[in-house]
Amino acid sequence: MLPATFRSARRISPGLLLPALLLTAACGTEAQPLGYCTAPRSLAIEVAVTDSASGLARADSAVGSLQSGNYADSLHHSLGSSLLLSGGSELGTYEVSVSRPGYLAWSRIGVAVTQVGPCGNVEPVHLDARLQPAP
């Protein structure tokens, strides 16, 4: 038999059980009690930029942009990576463009960025920009 102090500590008031369960379910991994979200919005789009023939990373001197309605942003180089460009933080449907000297411009239309979790964070979209050498 368990000691009396342990038995009483395990008892939960029925009036507190339901609110505690609802709060835990609503919080997920991004929120704290009372609905305060702690996770920042994440970057919406990540583009791996490569040469279509060799597969070598080509983001080092590439530039990119994205637009969703009135929202526009530049794609930025990911720290320490010659492969990735990333940007955006809004939900919506984007047009994404990448260009690099010596290559044809690359673009995608209709790239949908959706919400994940209760805090409005975006679910990042990963794209592959396989650049074709310019003639």
PyMOL commands that set and color helices and strands:
alter all, ss='L'
color gray80, all
select helices_A, chain A and resi 4-9+14-27+33-35
alter helices_A, ss='H'
color red, helices_A
select strands_A, chain A and resi 31-32+36-37+45-51+63-68+71-77+84-87+92-99+106-116+121-123+125-131
alter strands_A, ss='S'
color yellow, strands_A
deselect
rebuild
show_as cartoon
